């Protein structure tokens, strides 16, 4: 397919850009137009590389669309949760799936708590962190928690399951009625509408069947974006060239940190087969443990930190010395900053989702959404990085603001180098590009409404009508 974008705004001025056979084939003033080319009048709008979301959960994002919201701002107390569950539609197997729960609504739920709120149908509710599922008694019995041996199944002192299942998404899914993988077409279309041309799925411990489902959705164009998988099993083969396997995801649960020897062994296992590690760290303690383990096990160039939710000031230079990328999510400030300010220690609030201090110290930084746990629109994340405003207008970490251009650049880096140099519009580059309806400075202020056209591998996957 041949496409010519006429009169786009580039840093060097207004130019035409020729796309041919999936790559940028020419850039210049008044390029000759091939007879078979489609011509798109850019009307002096900016043309930028497609955005890459460096940390997202595709299946969870799709499932969230069919789930009931169980936390703020929609639900804030037990009565509100009871009403939301009663009104919720069940899936084809009769289960109710809730998301976005936080303890301020009705405490740390267990089966008895959920039974008092809704006992007539099997219910599972996910904490908004994604760390734990809460099951009522009907759901616990249907999932066979009483005889389960998975370490994520929490039990009381008598050995009875509490109904809490920690960090065991794939395992729990295997115990539920098989409704098949969620349809990803709406997710793929939404991401294209935001100008996202590639995603890193950060879901850990993907089963071969889940990898097959993700790859199938991609090859059938439900998710046209390029895929980079952190949770794919080592040895995964037979992938199309637009699907890659990244560093191996390791989760350091803030509720139950592993010992140093275990973490060193996990890191060595990944390094020994040529993979880096992408380590979930949301507390200062887990980050210190990770740095000690990397020093003991040795580095790999693809090692990276996921989230870095709380980074102490004296740890920033440790990250710089190790050239260790941080893939973080300032969108959480805009999404739940009120809760952070009200519930966390003041020291922790000051250390949340650092951006400016990392950038200024030369720490590689990639930005991402962590959707569905954070806002999926990357332009909202860019705005949050620039303003650091909580929903109620309070500023969270004013010194960590970065400019919108800098923030956008952290979405323009490659999947393999989330903190590397931003990609650019250049001859020979893959034609993963986004046409905006205005110049870049104005588009950064307008957000995703400025996205006019998204192209992946030379093919238009989104075009705004009008």
SVG drawing of the C-alpha trace seen along z (x, -y; Angstrom):
<svg xmlns="http://www.w3.org/2000/svg" viewBox="-30 -25 57 56">
<polyline fill="none" stroke="black" stroke-width="0.4" points="0.0,0.0 1.3,-3.4 0.2,-6.5 1.4,-10.1 0.8,-12.5 0.8,-16.0 2.1,-19.0 2.7,-17.5 4.4,-19.6 7.8,-18.1 10.6,-19.8 12.3,-20.8 9.2,-22.4 6.2,-21.4 7.0,-18.3 5.4,-15.5 5.9,-11.9 5.8,-8.9 4.8,-5.5 5.5,-2.5 5.5,1.2 5.2,0.6 8.1,-1.9 8.7,-5.6 10.1,-5.7 10.6,-9.5 10.4,-12.9 10.6,-16.1 8.9,-19.2 6.4,-18.5 7.3,-14.8 6.0,-13.3 2.9,-11.3 2.9,-7.7 -0.2,-7.0 -1.5,-4.3 -0.9,-6.3 -3.6,-7.3 -3.1,-11.0 -4.0,-12.3 -3.9,-16.1 -2.3,-16.6 -3.4,-20.3 -0.2,-21.2 -0.9,-18.8 2.1,-17.1 3.2,-13.6 4.8,-11.7 5.9,-8.2 3.2,-5.9 3.0,-5.7 4.1,-2.6 2.5,-1.7 5.3,-0.1 3.1,1.6 -0.5,2.7 -2.7,5.8 -4.7,6.5 -7.0,9.3 -7.7,7.6 -8.5,4.4 -11.0,6.2 -12.5,8.0 -12.9,4.7 -15.3,3.5 -17.7,6.3 -17.2,5.8 -18.9,3.9 -16.9,1.0 -16.6,1.6 -14.5,-1.4 -14.3,-5.2 -15.5,-7.4 -18.6,-5.3 -18.7,-3.2 -17.5,-4.6 -19.3,-2.6 -20.8,0.9 -24.3,-0.2 -23.0,-1.4 -21.1,1.8 -24.2,3.9 -26.3,2.0 -23.6,2.2 -23.3,6.0 -27.1,6.4 -27.4,4.4 -24.5,6.1 -25.0,8.3 -23.5,11.8 -21.3,13.4 -22.5,16.4 -21.7,18.7 -23.7,16.7 -20.7,15.1 -20.4,11.4 -16.9,9.9 -16.0,6.7 -13.0,4.4 -11.5,1.4 -12.1,2.2 -10.2,0.5 -10.3,1.0 -11.8,-2.4 -15.1,-1.0 -15.7,1.9 -12.3,3.1 -10.2,6.0 -13.0,8.3 -13.2,12.0 -15.9,14.5 -18.1,13.7 -18.0,10.0 -19.0,10.6 -21.7,13.0 -23.3,10.2 -23.2,7.9 -24.2,10.5 -24.7,14.2 -27.1,15.3 -24.6,15.5 -20.9,16.4 -18.9,13.1 -15.3,12.3 -14.0,8.8 -10.5,7.6 -8.6,5.1 -7.7,2.1 -4.0,2.9 -4.6,6.2 -2.9,8.0 -5.8,9.9 -9.2,11.3 -12.0,11.6 -14.5,14.4 -17.8,15.0 -18.7,18.4 -20.5,19.5 -17.5,18.5 -15.0,20.1 -16.8,23.4 -17.2,23.3 -13.4,22.6 -12.5,25.4 -10.5,23.2 -10.9,25.7 -8.8,28.3 -6.5,26.0 -2.8,26.1 -1.8,22.8 0.2,20.6 -1.9,17.6 -5.0,19.1 -5.1,17.4 -6.2,19.5 -7.2,18.7 -5.4,20.4 -7.8,23.4 -6.8,23.9 -10.1,22.7 -9.8,20.4 -10.6,16.8 -11.8,16.1 -8.7,14.0 -6.6,15.2 -3.3,13.4 -1.5,12.8 -2.8,16.0 -4.8,14.6 -4.1,17.4 -4.5,20.1 -7.8,18.7 -9.0,18.4 -8.3,22.1 -10.7,22.9 -13.6,20.8 -16.1,21.7 -14.4,21.5 -16.0,18.6 -13.0,18.3 -10.6,15.3 -12.2,11.9 -12.7,10.2 -9.9,7.7 -11.3,5.9 -12.7,2.9 -9.4,2.6 -7.4,2.6 -9.7,0.0 -9.5,-2.2 -5.7,-2.1 -5.5,-2.9 -7.8,-5.9 -5.2,-7.2 -2.4,-6.8 -0.9,-3.7 0.9,-1.5 2.6,0.9 2.0,2.3 4.0,4.3 1.7,6.7 3.1,6.9 0.9,9.7 3.1,12.2 3.3,16.0 1.2,16.2 0.1,19.8 0.8,21.0 -2.9,20.8 -3.0,17.2 -0.1,16.4 -1.9,18.1 -5.0,16.0 -3.0,12.8 -1.1,13.7 -4.3,14.8 -6.0,11.5 -3.1,9.7 -2.8,11.8 -6.6,11.4 -6.4,7.6 -8.4,7.4 -5.2,5.9 -3.3,4.4 -0.6,3.0 2.8,4.6 3.0,6.9 5.9,7.2 5.2,9.9 6.8,9.9 4.9,12.9 5.5,15.3 7.1,18.6 10.8,19.0 11.2,20.9 8.1,19.5 8.6,19.8 6.7,19.5 5.7,15.9 5.1,13.5 7.8,10.8 5.4,8.2 5.2,10.1 8.3,10.2 9.2,11.7 10.7,9.2 12.4,9.6 10.7,12.0 8.2,10.5 8.8,11.1 6.4,9.7 7.6,8.7 4.4,8.7 4.5,5.8 2.5,7.9 5.0,10.8 8.5,10.1 10.6,13.1 14.0,13.8 17.2,12.6 18.3,16.1 15.0,16.9 15.0,13.7 18.7,14.2 17.8,17.6 14.8,16.3 17.0,13.6 19.8,16.0 17.4,18.4 16.2,15.7 19.7,14.4 21.0,17.8 18.5,18.2 19.3,14.7 16.4,12.8 16.5,9.8 14.0,9.4 11.1,6.9 10.5,6.7 7.3,5.3 8.3,3.0 5.9,0.7 7.6,0.2 11.0,-1.2 11.7,2.1 11.1,4.2 13.3,1.9 16.2,2.2 15.8,6.0 15.8,6.0 19.0,3.9 20.7,6.2 19.6,9.2 20.8,7.7 24.2,7.0 24.4,10.6 23.1,12.2 24.7,9.8 23.1,7.5 21.5,8.0 21.1,5.1 17.3,5.8 16.7,5.7 14.1,3.1 11.9,2.0 8.1,2.0 6.3,-0.9 9.0,-2.1 6.0,-3.5 8.0,-4.7 11.7,-5.5 13.7,-7.0 15.9,-10.0 19.1,-8.2 18.1,-5.3 17.9,-7.5 21.7,-7.5 21.8,-3.8 19.5,-3.4 21.6,-5.8 24.8,-3.9 23.2,-0.6 21.6,-2.3 18.4,-0.5 15.3,-1.7 12.1,-2.5 8.8,-2.0 6.4,-4.1 2.8,-5.4 2.3,-9.0 -1.3,-8.5 -2.0,-7.1 -1.5,-10.6 -4.5,-11.8 -6.5,-8.7 -6.1,-8.2 -3.9,-11.0 -6.5,-11.9 -6.1,-8.4 -2.4,-8.6 -2.3,-11.9 -4.9,-10.9 -3.6,-7.4 0.2,-7.3 2.9,-8.7 4.0,-12.1 7.5,-10.8 6.0,-8.2 3.8,-10.8 6.9,-12.8 8.6,-9.7 5.6,-8.6 6.0,-7.9 9.1,-10.0 9.7,-11.5 11.8,-14.7 14.4,-13.5 14.9,-10.3 15.2,-12.1 17.5,-14.8 19.9,-12.1 20.1,-10.2 17.9,-7.2 16.2,-5.7 12.4,-6.3 9.5,-4.8 5.9,-5.9 2.9,-3.6 -0.7,-3.2 -0.9,0.1 -4.4,0.2 -6.9,1.3 -5.5,0.4 -4.5,-3.1 -6.0,-5.4 -5.6,-3.8 -5.3,-7.1 -1.6,-7.8 -2.3,-11.5 -3.9,-11.6 -0.7,-10.1 1.3,-12.8 -0.9,-15.4 -0.5,-13.8 3.3,-13.8 3.2,-17.5 0.7,-18.7 0.9,-16.1 -2.7,-17.0 -4.9,-14.7 -8.6,-14.5 -9.4,-17.1 -6.8,-19.6 -4.0,-19.0 -0.5,-18.7 1.3,-15.5 5.1,-15.9 5.4,-19.2 9.1,-18.8 8.6,-15.6 6.8,-17.5 8.2,-17.1 7.2,-18.9 4.6,-17.4 7.1,-17.1 9.4,-15.1 6.6,-13.0 5.4,-12.2 8.9,-11.2 8.8,-8.5 5.9,-7.0 7.9,-7.1 10.8,-4.9 11.0,-1.3 9.6,1.7 13.1,3.0 14.4,-0.3 11.7,-1.9 14.1,-4.5 16.0,-4.9 15.9,-7.7 12.5,-8.6 11.8,-7.2 11.6,-9.8 10.0,-10.3 12.8,-9.3 13.3,-7.5 13.6,-3.7 11.7,-3.7 8.7,-1.4 5.5,-3.3 4.0,-3.2 2.9,-6.8 0.2,-9.1 -1.2,-12.2 -2.4,-14.9 -4.9,-17.6 -2.8,-20.5 0.9,-21.3 2.5,-19.3 2.5,-22.0 -1.3,-22.5 -1.9,-18.7 -0.1,-18.2 -2.5,-20.6 -5.5,-19.0 -4.8,-15.4 -6.1,-12.4 -8.8,-14.4 -6.0,-15.7 -5.3,-12.2 -6.6,-12.2 -5.1,-9.1 -3.1,-6.1 -1.0,-3.9 0.7,-0.6 3.1,1.1 1.9,-1.2 -1.8,-0.4 -4.3,-2.9 -6.0,-1.3 -7.8,-4.4 -9.1,-7.5 -11.3,-10.1 -14.4,-10.9 -14.8,-14.6"/>
</svg>
